[in-house]
């Protein structure tokens, strides 16, 4: 027994929601999110570079804090 009664429609509303789910990154009402073409991903090197850059900025700003070593 599969838990479905008569036909191929889902028995609960949750199954229908999952079946009709839309990728949140492609919703038109989502702001500040880049909508890329299918299959396109950002290179991991951009994230590594961003981490190194932000870390350098934080260390640079902390050098101006008095009382440091």
LINLINMO-V111982 format. One line per field, one symbol per residue. ss: DSSP state (2 for helix, 1 for strand, 0 for the rest). A space follows every 50 residues. Layout:
BEGIN
ss: ???
END
This chain:
BEGIN
ss: 00000000000022222220000222000000000000000002222222 2222222222220000000
END
